[in-house]
Every structure is written in C-alpha cells, then in structure tokens.
Amino acid sequence: MLFNKEPTVIIGGIAEIIRAINPMLLVFGVIQWTDAQTGAVILVVGVCVGFAEQLFARSQTVPAAVADKQIEIAKASDTNRPTEQIIAQAAKETK
C-alpha cells in the first residue's frame, strides 16, 4: 500500500485537498462570505492542516541520535539478528 511507503506524501495530498475546499465552495456559490471571512477561514484551515501534517510527519521520524545508535548496534551485530532487537536496544540505550 502506498500509504505505508509514503505516508507524508499522502497526508500532504489530503491537506491540499482540504485547503482547496473553501475556495471551491466560494467559486460555486455554495457559501457567501466576505473577503475578510474567506481569508480568515483559509488561514485557520491552512494552519490547522499544516500543524496536523507536521505532527504526523514528526511521529514517523527517528531522531538522528537513535538512528546513529541503531546503525552502530547493527554494524556490531550478528547478521542474523532481527531488526526489531536492534531497534529495541537502540531505544533503550538512547533514553
């Protein structure tokens, strides 16, 4: 599944769709807002979606110190050692 390989791309695409909804509703006359109201809503939606994107992206990343420790442990390990054990040991040693 693409989401498992590129989650931030999918989330970014969804965010752009959400950002485009208000202008489309205005163009097609579904909503009747003043320019100030439209700007305020687009700003708030953009900030909220951007914040959610950043939270998700951050939750999917590994700090450099942990990644470095994982590499260090992996290089010193038996080639048959499971990846999960390396990750667990690195997490334990970087706390």
C-alpha positions in Angstrom: 0.0 0.0 0.0 1.3 3.5 -0.9 0.4 4.9 2.5 2.8 2.6 4.2 5.7 3.6 1.9 5.0 7.4 1.6 2.7 8.5 4.4 3.8 12.1 4.3 3.1 12.4 0.6 -0.5 11.0 1.2 -1.1 13.3 4.1 0.3 16.3 2.2 -2.1 15.5 -0.7 -5.1 15.2 1.6 -4.0 18.5 3.2 -4.0 20.2 -0.2 -7.5 18.9 -1.0 -8.8 20.2 2.4 -7.2 23.6 1.7 -8.9 23.7 -1.7 -12.4 23.0 -0.4 -13.2 26.6 0.8 -12.2 28.3 -2.4 -14.2 25.8 -4.5 -17.3 26.4 -2.3 -16.9 30.1 -2.9 -16.4 29.8 -6.6 -19.6 27.7 -7.0 -21.6 29.9 -4.7 -22.2 27.4 -2.0 -21.1 29.8 0.6 -21.3 33.6 0.6 -18.5 35.0 2.7 -16.9 38.4 2.7 -13.2 38.6 1.6 -12.2 39.0 5.2 -14.1 36.0 6.3 -12.8 33.9 3.5 -9.2 34.9 4.2 -9.7 34.1 7.9 -11.1 30.7 7.3 -8.5 29.8 4.7 -5.8 31.0 7.1 -7.1 28.9 10.0 -7.7 25.8 7.9 -4.2 26.1 6.4 -2.6 26.5 9.8 -4.6 23.6 11.3 -3.9 21.3 8.4 -0.2 22.3 8.4 0.1 21.6 12.1 -1.6 18.2 11.7 0.8 17.4 8.8 3.8 18.3 10.9 2.7 16.3 13.9 2.2 13.2 11.7 5.5 13.6 9.9 7.3 14.1 13.1 5.7 11.0 14.6 7.1 9.0 11.7 10.7 10.1 12.0 13.5 8.7 14.2 15.8 11.2 15.9 19.4 11.3 14.5 20.9 10.0 17.8 18.6 7.0 17.8 19.3 6.3 14.1 23.0 6.6 14.7 22.8 4.2 17.6 20.7 1.7 15.5 23.4 1.8 12.9 26.2 1.3 15.4 24.4 -1.7 17.0 23.6 -3.2 13.6 27.2 -2.9 12.5 28.4 -4.7 15.6 25.7 -7.4 15.5 25.4 -10.8 14.0 23.9 -10.6 10.5 21.0 -12.9 11.6 20.0 -10.6 14.5 16.4 -9.4 14.0 15.9 -5.7 13.2 13.3 -5.4 16.0 16.0 -6.3 18.5 18.4 -3.7 17.2 15.7 -1.0 17.3 14.7 -2.0 20.8 18.3 -2.0 22.1 19.0 1.4 20.5 15.8 2.9 22.0 16.8 1.5 25.4 20.4 2.9 25.2 19.4 6.4 24.0 16.9 7.1 26.8 
